[in-house]
């Protein structure tokens, strides 16, 4: 049988180990349960993410605006070219152009008069 002093030393070491583990466990539980501190950390992370998303969105909007401006210029140039091309074609065929314009005007007048007189 072991002697009493050895048993008491082992009990003392075991008690100290148990107390240190209990203190560490209390500390971990306090960190986990401390909702206010965790909420502050989460709020700060959210603020950083929101600021980052805001900056990325701002840069994207500026980039899209520049691209839109360039696209609008190209579209205007293309429209101008097509209008000039149509003008040249109309200049080559004045009778055809005049008859198309006259037909559109006549159709507009008929529709206007028909609605005023309740023909349909």
Helices and strands as residue ranges (DSSP letters): H 4-33, H 35-92, H 94-116
